[in-house]
C-alpha cells in the first residue's frame, strides 16, 4: 500500500511566473513528508501536480517505478484532503465516504463494511446519515480524511487540512492525523504554512520559498542547522547577524570573528568561502544574560535593554548592542533571574557551538 | 486528460454553431440588407440617407428617446424614494409592499397597456366615470400613456437595485460621517446618496433600455406617436409594399442604441459600483405615527397604482362583454369558456413553445456556464461576451433578423414553430446562464477535484457532483426562462404564423380590435401562468426571483 514518491526536477509555470522551480524530492515509503513554506511559495501547486490537477511544465513524477505524468487525476490513486474539506454538500457522511469506493465499483456489502470501519476509526460511526452542514469543523475534517483514506490510496495528499480549525482543535487533530498515518503506514505529503504544525507531525520537511526548495531534513536538523537566512528566519525565531571573519582554525573547526569590534568564536564545519564576512544565525533561547564579565569567558557582548515582553513561559528582551543592531534574547524561567528594565545595560553571552553559519 | 478536453471542445464548437445561426448570422444578414437598395438590389446607403433625411423617420428616433428619457426620470423619481424609505424606516406591511412592489416587472407590459386602455381609453370606465362629473382628463393615447405604463412597470428595477445598494452600506460608514461632525442631511447628501449613485444609474439604464426596446405598449397606445421599434415592425411586416432595407436600417439603428446601452451598463456602471458587504446593516428607524403614515401612503399608493390595472384585467375577464362594450358588475365565465373551449390553441402553443425553448435553454445554459466559469481562456471569454448579446437586442429586431434570414435560401424556417422556439431560446437563454453560472461560481472547484481524486472521471464528476448542487439555480433559471417566454410579444408578433399564434398574439390582436373581454381572459391566464411558478419557486428557494431578471 505504501509507495515511494519521487519528484524529479519539477517545474510548473503560470504564465511567466515559476510557481515551482526545478524541485526534486524523494519521499520514502510510509514517510510523513511536509511541504512547508509561506503562502504563495508553490507548495500547494506542487501537491496539486502530484494529484494530477496540474501538468508540470518540466520534470517527472514517479510513484514507485511508475512514471505517472500522463496518468489522469482520477486514475492516480491518491487520496486528497482539501483545505476546505470539499465534502459533497448534497450527500450524507456515509455517501461521501463511500463515493470513492463506488467509483471503484466495489460490491455494496464490501462498501458498507469499509465505510463503517473507517467511520468507527474516526469516531463518527453514529454520523453516517448526517449531512456535512450538520457537522462541526473538526468532524468535517475527519470525514474528509476518512473519505481519502477509505480508498486505500497509494499516497495521501493533504492541503493545509487544519487551517480552518481553531487553535486547540488544530493541535488535537494533528495528533490524530499523525497517529492514523503511522497505523496505516501510508506515504503522506502534507502541505502547511505553520512551522510548528510541520515540526509536530512530520518525519521530514521540505522548506519551499518562491517555488524553490530551500532545505530538506527532519525537524531537528532544520531547526538546529538551517542552511540559509530564509530557513533560519522561517523556522522558529532567529537573530541573523553579520560577522567579520578574521581567520579559521582548521584543527579545532573554530571561526575567529568579530561583531562590532568584539572578538567572538564560532564552532563550524561549514566552509565560509573567501569573503571576509558571513551571516550567522543565533537562536534567542541560546543566549543568556550574564552578570559582570569574567575575564576568561568568551563570546560576551553588552548592550542596552530597549524592550521587555513577558510571554508567560519566557521573557523576551530586545537589546541594542550597537548603533543599528538589536538582538532578541529569550530567558526561560523568569523567576530564576532578576527582571531587567528598559534602559538597563546588561551583558549577554552565547556558546561557541550555539550560532550556525548560514548562506545568504 | 486529452480525451476529456476534446469532449468539451466539441461542446464548445456546438455552442458556437448554435450562436452563429441563431444570432450572429441573422444580425449580419439584416445589417447587409440595410445596405442593399430594395429597388436595384445593389449596394446603397439610401435607407440610412432617407432615415436621416425624412422627418418622418427621425421623429421615430426622437420619440423613442423622448419617452424613454421621461419614463426613466419618473421611474427614478419613484423608485429611489420607494427604496430608501422602505429600507430605512419602519413601515407597516413592509414585506408585502416590497413583494408587490417587484411584481410589475414580471407582468407583461402590453397587458398593463390594455388595462390602462380599459380605464382611461376612449371608452374607459374611469374616463367615463370622471366625464359624468364633468372632469375631462387629458388623453392617454400618445406619449403620456406610454410614459405612464413604462414608469409603473419599470420603477421596480430602480427600487431593487437601489435597495440592494442601500442595504449593503455598513452602518459604520454613516456613523463615521456623524462622528466627524456631519448632520443627518449632510450624511445623506455626502455619504449615502453618492454611495448608491451607481445603483441609481444602473437602474435608470435598465429602465431606459427596456423602454426603448419595448414594442407592445407604444403600438397599443401610441397611435400616431411612432417609435423606432414600431416603425421597424411596420416597415417589415407590410412586406409586399414594405421595405426590407428600411426595416433593416431601422433595426440596425435600434440595435446600435441598445448595444451601446448594454456596453455602458457593463463597463461604466459596473466599474463604478462600490461593492461592500455590510457587516452591520443600517438601522431601521421607527418614526412618529404621522410621518410613518405619510411614508406608508406613498409606498402603498405606488404599489396600488401599479397593480390596480392588472386587477381590472382580471375583473374584466369575468365580466359580461359584447365586443368593446363591457357590462361591469355582471359576472360571466363566457370569456374563459371562449378561451378554453373555442380557441384553446394559443394557450397550448404558448406552453409548448415556452417548454421547448426552456428545455433547450437549460441544457445549453449548463454547458455554457460550465465552460465560462470553469474552463477559463480566450475562447470562453469570447463566449461569455457573446452569450449576453441577446440581452442587447430588442425583441422586434431579433424577430426581424430571424424572419428575414430564414425566409428563403438553404434553411427556411419562417412560418414554422421552430423559428419561434429558436427566437425564444436565444432571447431568454441569458437568464438561464446568469442563474446557473452565478451558482457555479459559488461552488468551490475543490468539490469537483475531490470527486476526480476519488477516481471518477471529470465529465462524470460534473454530472454526479456539480449538477445536483446546481439544481436550484438551474430550476430558477428554467422558471425565469419559461415565464418570460410566455410573456414574450415583440419577437412573436414578427415571427408567428396563423396556427402558431400564442397567447400574447391573441391578446394583442383582440385588444387591437377592441375585444377586451376575451383579451382579458387570455391575459388573466397569462398572468396566473407567470405569477404562480415564480411564487412557488420563491417559497421553495426563499430568494427573490424578480431580482434575477
Interface residues (C-beta under 8 A of the other chain):
Chain A: X51 X52 X53 X55 X70 X72 X73 X74 X75 X76 X77 X78 X79 X80 X82 X83 X84 X86 X87 X88 X89 X90 X99 X100 X103 X104 X147 X148 X151 X157
Chain B: X1 X4 X444 X446 X447 X449 X450 X451 X452 X453 X454 X455 X456 X457 X458 X461 X465 X468 X469
